[in-house]
């Protein structure tokens, strides 16, 4: 038997088991077996399977945010950033289809959750949305997204749109995840992009 070196090691192992079996079918002993430890060792770090699952949800939110932050900080055009952000979210969700619907669900439904845990989850979601809003704000500043667009509302809509894909997407379905991402980008960008000005069109002004 080995020892659990850190809570992060525990969370990463649990994430793999939850991704494979789903929360309901996972037993705490399954996670212990994946780590090669006695079941009792897990309870030194977490109080319950539900508490461990909440840590896994935060783990995924932070991974999504880290990926999005890298996109926001890149030198790509806003349209490309948005395309990459959508694909990044959907690709991560595709790898964890069983678990992904839990990432943005109401945390208060979880058993024995504390107020601090609720606040931590909500802060993680807000932090993730902020990255999407930053892309929209950059697009407006560069004149590529329509002026006056509500960046926060668009960010909430984008996250909800990406989140819902995990409820219906199937790996053996008619579309690949890249195709879904491209379609979503096309729909969103056509709705928020600034009107194009045709430089070759004669001016209708007089004088």
Secondary structure, DSSP 8 states (H G I E B T S, - for coil): ------HHHHHHHHHHHHHHH-TTT--HHHHHHHHTS-HHHHHHH-S-HHHHHHHHHHHHHHHHHHHHHHHHHSSS-HHHHHHHHHHHHHHHHHHTHHHHTTTTS-GGGSTT--HHHHHHHHHHHHHHHHHHHHHHHHHHHTTSB-TT--HHHHHHHHHHHHHHHHHH--TTSSS-HHHHHHHHHHHHHHHHB-----TTS------
